[in-house]
Amino acid sequence: MEIKVYTDGACAGNPGPGGWSAIILTQDKEKELSGGEKLTTNNRMELTAAIKALEYCLEKNKKEYKVINLKIFTDSTYLKDGITIWINNWEKNNWKTADKKDVKNVDLWKQLKKLVKLTSVEWFWVKGHSNDPTNDRADLLAKNAIPI
């Protein structure tokens, strides 16, 4: 079963209160997930959105789906490039960047990598605020999830 997932993160200040969202689209259903934290960063919310979406899909897979192929759409190059390009070198270099600094959000990167290994995931970057209706809705859900 192919599942499309649109994720987004938002922050009011960076750091500051933040929200995340995921819209999960199957052939016949649509599910919206969202949440927030009182003190976080936009990048942490982007990562959290993907993690929460993967957790949800993997849990549903145990109960309903046979085999899942996830297509995750994000407007965050940090998320997409991090999980598809940078993460293996970070891990190989003991979670250090190319310039020997600690990788930020390493707890979330480790969690995301573990989840990605459990299923087939393709990552797609979409331009934010470019009239992609589902991405725009994910953006609105993330903003609405920011705790006040």
C-alpha positions in Angstrom: 0.0 0.0 0.0 1.3 3.4 -0.9 0.9 6.1 1.7 1.7 9.8 1.2 2.7 11.8 4.2 3.1 15.6 4.3 4.9 16.9 7.4 5.7 20.3 8.7 7.1 22.1 11.8 6.6 25.7 13.0 8.0 27.9 15.7 7.0 31.2 17.3 10.5 32.3 17.9 13.4 30.0 17.3 13.8 28.7 20.0 10.3 29.2 21.3 7.0 27.4 21.4 6.6 25.1 18.4 4.2 22.9 16.6 4.4 19.9 14.2 2.0 18.2 11.9 1.6 15.3 9.6 -1.1 14.5 7.1 -1.3 10.8 6.2 -3.0 10.0 2.9 -4.0 6.4 1.9 -6.2 5.4 -1.0 -9.4 5.8 1.0 -8.5 7.7 4.2 -6.9 10.8 5.5 -5.5 11.3 9.0 -4.1 14.5 10.6 -1.7 14.4 13.4 -0.3 17.4 15.3 1.3 18.4 18.6 3.5 21.0 20.1 6.1 21.9 22.7 6.5 24.9 24.9 10.3 25.4 24.2 11.8 24.0 21.0 13.2 24.8 17.6 11.7 24.7 14.1 14.2 21.9 13.1 13.1 19.8 16.1 9.5 20.2 15.1 10.3 19.2 11.5 12.0 16.0 12.8 9.2 15.3 15.3 6.6 15.5 12.5 8.4 12.8 10.5 8.9 10.6 13.6 5.3 10.9 14.7 4.1 10.1 11.1 6.4 7.0 10.9 5.3 5.8 14.3 1.7 6.1 13.4 2.1 4.4 10.0 4.1 1.5 11.5 1.6 1.0 14.2 -1.3 0.9 11.7 0.8 -1.5 9.6 0.7 -4.0 12.4 -3.1 -3.9 12.4 -4.4 -3.0 9.0 -1.9 -2.6 6.2 -0.1 -5.5 4.5 3.0 -3.8 3.1 3.6 -0.1 3.1 5.6 2.2 0.9 5.8 5.6 2.4 6.4 8.8 0.4 7.2 11.6 2.8 6.9 15.2 1.5 8.6 18.0 3.5 9.5 21.6 2.8 12.5 21.2 5.1 15.8 20.5 3.3 17.3 20.0 6.8 15.0 17.0 7.3 15.2 15.6 3.8 19.0 16.1 3.3 19.7 15.0 6.9 18.0 11.7 6.5 19.0 10.9 2.9 22.5 12.4 2.7 24.2 13.5 5.9 23.1 11.0 8.5 25.4 8.1 7.5 28.5 10.4 7.7 27.3 11.8 11.0 27.0 8.4 12.5 30.3 7.2 11.0 32.0 10.3 12.6 30.5 9.7 16.0 27.7 12.2 15.4 30.0 15.1 14.4 29.5 17.4 11.5 32.1 17.8 8.8 33.6 20.7 10.7 33.8 18.5 13.9 30.9 20.1 15.7 28.2 18.1 17.5 25.2 17.2 15.4 22.2 19.1 16.7 19.1 17.1 17.5 21.0 13.9 17.6 18.4 12.2 19.8 15.8 12.8 17.1 18.1 11.8 14.2 18.8 8.5 15.9 15.1 7.9 16.5 14.2 8.8 12.9 16.9 6.5 11.5 15.7 3.6 13.5 12.1 4.1 12.3 13.2 4.5 8.6 14.9 1.1 8.7 11.6 -0.6 9.5 9.9 0.2 6.2 10.3 1.5 2.7 10.5 5.3 2.7 11.1 7.8 -0.2 11.7 11.4 0.7 10.5 14.4 -1.4 11.2 18.1 -1.0 8.3 20.5 -1.8 8.7 24.2 -1.8 7.0 25.8 1.2 4.2 28.3 0.7 4.0 27.6 -3.0 0.3 26.7 -3.3 0.7 23.0 -2.7 -2.7 22.5 -0.9 -1.6 19.6 1.3 1.7 21.2 2.2 -0.1 24.4 3.0 -2.6 22.6 5.2 0.3 20.8 7.0 1.8 24.3 7.6 -1.4 25.6 9.1 -1.9 22.5 11.3 1.7 22.9 12.7 1.1 26.6 13.4 -2.2 25.9 15.1 -0.5 23.3 17.3 1.9 25.8 18.8 1.1 26.1 22.5 0.2 29.6 23.6 
